[in-house]
Amino acid sequence: MTSPLGDDLKRIIAQEGPISLERFMALALGDPRYGYYMTRDPFGASGDFTTSPEISQMFGELLGLWCVDLWLRAGSPAALSLVELGPGRGTLMSDMLRATKAVPGFHDALTVTLVEMSPVLREIQKTTLRDAHRAIDWAQDVSSLPKLPTLIVANEFFDALPIRQYQKQKTGWHERLIGLNAAGDLAFGLAHNSFTPVSQRGEDGDILEYSAVGMMIMEDLASHLAHYGGAGLAIDYGYLETQIGDTLQAMKAHAFVDPLEAPGEADITTHVDFQRLAHAAREQGLATQGPITQADLLERLGLATRAETLLKKANAEQAKDISSAVARLTERTPQGMGHLFKALAFHHSSWPVPAGF
């Protein structure tokens, strides 16, 4: 099986030689013509995967109240920028804004910015958020955020950023590259030259992943918060501490597929290294809290109490859905969302420690 982008990549490799996984991911997800996120709505039961905001409104409501609590304890600044990175369909921001609408002064202080590169998803977000708030803007990246105290929410954002992979051999660490096999299909191989990209540890065959893109974005966000004040919350699946291992995965129609099989037709992600993210934030002068599991965060923010409130007004079918959502969001099995997903808070040292941490 191939794809239009796959054919383009084969031509590039035939002309230029093997490419990095970082370049492959950037094109597979963001190519203007054929990139996965540029051409479709991938969310929900009819898409390729489901995120926490799509599972239950409670997720967004609790994060909205997380923002309000910080704003109040920071002295209720009269002007505040609320930023979401990779906002999907706009469901999370919609729930956050609805849950906070009754808080006196909060919406009056807000300027909302959605950082979204996909033209398809931007249009969906505009529809979802049509009546949610008076001032919603869109940005292509994090370089032009409003020069205000800022609250940042990034749910399942860092996992989709390009990475490089390095494999340990007897001769040292070699970068994994994508080239063509004898049949002319995309295939992994190793660079001839060896070096130590990040770490010298590891045994033969071990794979080390590193996202320079993710680190640069975190540095930019942290620099912004260090200058203007505020806090951020990153929620994603990943490691509490840096680990060795190959976490590259692709998903289509809620099933795992070969990442190289049909580029542009499947979501491609990797696990987030929260230890490195936190280090990047601290390097810019921020304080960090966590990471903790998603289950711990949601439970500390009052998920059980919110569910009880909803259950009082629910019919039998709604009650089943609410209970199922709570269980799914907080499941603590190794592959359950409550355990696999982690939450990291990063904030200006003068701002209060965020709720849940």
N, C-alpha and C positions, 0 to 999 in steps of 0.2 A: 504494500500500500504506500502511496505517496501523497503529496499535496502540492499546490502551487508554490508555497514557500519552500517546501522540500526540494523542488526542482531548482528554484533560485539558489538555494544553499549549495546544491551539488555543483552548479555552474561556478559559484564563487570559489568553492574549494578546488575545483579542477583548474581554475585560473591562478589562484593565490596560494594554495596549499591549505593544510588543516587550520581550523579556527578554534579559538578558546570556547569553553563552555559558557563563559560570560557573554561573548558575542552571540553565540547560538541562542541563549535564553532571551537576550535583549531583542533579537529579531523575532523569535518564535512568539513572544508575548506582545511586542510593541511595533512591529513592522507596519508602516502606515497603510499598506494595501492588504496584507495577509495576516498581520499579527492577531493572536488569539483575543486579546482584550480590545482590539480596535474594531472588531467586526461583529460582535455578538453580545448578548446578555447571557452570561454563563451561570447565573445563580438559580437556586431553587430546584424543585422536583423535576421541572422540565429542562433544566440545564445540566451542568456537569458536577456541581457540588453545592452544598448548603452551608451557610455561615451562621454563627450564633444569632445575629439580629433577625435572620429569616426563620429561625426556630421559634423564637418567642419575643414579643414586645417587651417582656420584663428585662431582657438584657439591655436594650437601649434606655429604658426608663431608669434603671439603676445607674448607668453611666451618666445620664443627664443629671441625676441628683448628686453624683460624685462631683460633677463640675460645679453645680450650685453650692455645694458644701465648701469647696475650695474658694470660690468667689466670696462667699460670706466671711469665711475665716481669714481671708486676705484683706479684709476691709472694704469689700464691695466696690472695687474700682468703677468709676463712672463710665469708662470705655474699656471693653474687653473683646479680644478676638478669639472666636471659637473655630478651630481648624480640624477637619477630618481628612486623613490621608487614605486614598483608595476607598471612596464611600459607596462602592457597589451600586445598588439601586436607589440609594438614599434612605433606605429603611432605618438604619441606625440613627442617622441625624433626625429623621422625622419623629422617631420615638423619643429621642433626647429632648427635642424642642417641645413636643406635646407635654412631656412629663414636667417640664420646668416653666411652662407658660404662666402658671398662677403665682410664681414667686415674685413678689414685688420688686420691680427695678431690674430684674435680671435680663429680660429680653430687650428692655430699653438700652441697656449697656452693650448689647451684643452686636458684633459684626461677624457673620458666618462665612467661612471660606472652605470650599471643597477642592482638594487637590486631586485632579482627575485628568488622565491623558486620553481616555477613550471618548471619542465623539458620540458613540452609541450610548454609553452609560451616562454621559453628561445630559443627553436629551431625556433619558429615563429619570434621572435625578431631578431635572427641572419640573417634570410632571409630578413626581412624588412630593416635592417640596414647594409646589406652587403657592400654597397658602400658609406655609409653616412659619415664615418670618419675613419681615420687611426688607432685610438687607442680607442677601445671599450672593456671594461672588464665587467664581471658579478660577483656579490657577492651574497652570500646566505642571509646575514643580514647586519646591519649597523656597525658591530664591526670592519671591516677591510677596511674602506674607505681610499683613498690616503691621505697622510699627506701633504696636500696642501690647500691654500685658496679654498673654496668650495661653489658652488651654488647648492642648493637642490630643486628639484621639486617633490611634492607628490600630484598627482591628483587622487582622489578616492582611497586613500591608507588607511587612518586611520579608515574609516568606516567599513572595513572588519577585523579589529583586535578584538580578543576576549574580552568580557566584563563579569563582574558579575552583577547580579541584586539583589536588596534587596527590600522587600515589608514591608510596615508599618502595624503592627497589634497592638492591644491594649497592648500586652505584649512587644512591641518594634519592632525593625527592624529584619527581618528574611531573610536569603539568600534564593533566589529561586533556587531550585535544580531540576534536571531531573531524574526521577525514572520510575517505571513501574506501570501502573494502574492494575485494576483487570483483564483486558483482556490481560495483558502482553504487552501492547503498551507503547511507550515512553510518559511520561506525566509530567507536571510541578507539583511541590509540594514545601513546605517550610521546611527549617531546623528547628529542635525543639529549638535549642538555639537561643537566641536573643542578639543583641548588636547594637552599633551605628557605622557603617563602615566609614561614611564620614560626615554625617550631622544628626542633631536631628530633623530637621523640617519635616513636612509632616503630612497628615491625614491618617486614616485607609484606607488601600487599595492602597495607593500611592506606586509607584515603582521608585527606584533610581538606576541609572546605573553608573558603574565605570569601566574604562579600565586601569588596572594596566599595561598591556602590552603596550598600547598606550603611557602612561606616561613615561615608561622606555625607549621606543624608542625615544621619544622627548627629554628626558634628555640626551641620548647618542648623538643625533644629535646636540643638543645645546652645549654640552661639546666639541664636535669636532669643531664647529664653534667658540666657545670661545677661543680655543687653536690656531686654524690655520687661522681664519678669514673667512668671507664670509656671505652668507645669504641663507634663505630657504623660500619656498612658499608652503603652504598647502591649497589645494582647495578640499572641500568635502561638502556633505550636513550635516547640523547640526545646533547647537544652538549658538547664539551670547553669551549667558550667560547660566550657569548651570541651568537645569530645571528638574523638576520631570516628569516622564512619561515613558511608555514602548514603545521603538522605535524598538524593534527587528522585523526584517522582512526577508522574504525569497522570492526570485524571480526565476521563471523558465519560459522560453519562453515568457518573457516580461509580465508576470502576477504574482500576489502575490499568494503564496502558504503557507501552514502550515510549519513552520520551523522544526517541529519534524516529519513530515510525511515520508520523504525519505532522511535522512542525506547523504550528498555527491552528491546529484542529483540537488541541487538548491543553488544559491548564498545566503548567509546569511550576513546581515549587520545591523548596528545600527547607529543612528545619532551621530555625533562627538560633543563632548563638547569642543568648542574652548576656552572658558574661562579657563578651566583647562590646555589645551595644552599651551596657552600663559603663564600661571603661571609657568608651568614646564620649559619653555624656559627662562623665567626671573630668575628663581631660579639658573640657570647656568650662569647668568651674561649677557644674551643677551638683546637687545632691541626688542620690538615687535610692530607691526603696525596692526591695525584692531582688530578683523575681520570686513570685509566689505562684501557686497553681491557680487556674481559673476558678476551680471549685472553692478554694479558700477566699478568693477575692469576692465572688458573688455571694457567698454565705455571709461574709463580714459586712457586705453592703446591704444585707437584708432581703435576700432572695426569698427565703421562707416566709417572711412577713408579707411581702408583696404578693406571693402566690396565695396565701391565706385570704387576703383581701379580694383577689380576683375570684377565688373559689366560692365566696359567699354569694356572688351574683351569677355564677355559672350554672348552665344546665348540665346534664350528665355527660354529653359529648364534649362540651367545653372543659368540664372538670378533668376528663381523661386527658385532653390535650395539654392542659396546664401541668398536670402531674408528670406527664411524659416529658414535657419540655424541661422541667426542673431536673428530672433524673438524667436527661441527656446532657444538659449543660454542666452538670456537676459530677458526672460519672468518674470514679476514681480508679477504674481499671487501667492497665498500662496504655491501652489505646483509646480510652475514654476521653472525651473532651475536657472533663474536669481536671484530669491529670496531665494529659498531653499538652494542653494549652497553658501557657504561662503569662503572667502579667508583670510588667516592669513600669515603675513610676520614676519620672525624672523631673526635678523642679529647681527653681531658683532657691538659693540657700535662705533667702529672706521669707520665702513662702512657707506656709505650714505643711507638715507631712500629710500627704493625701489620705483620704479615708480608705480603709481596707488594708493599710500597711502599718 
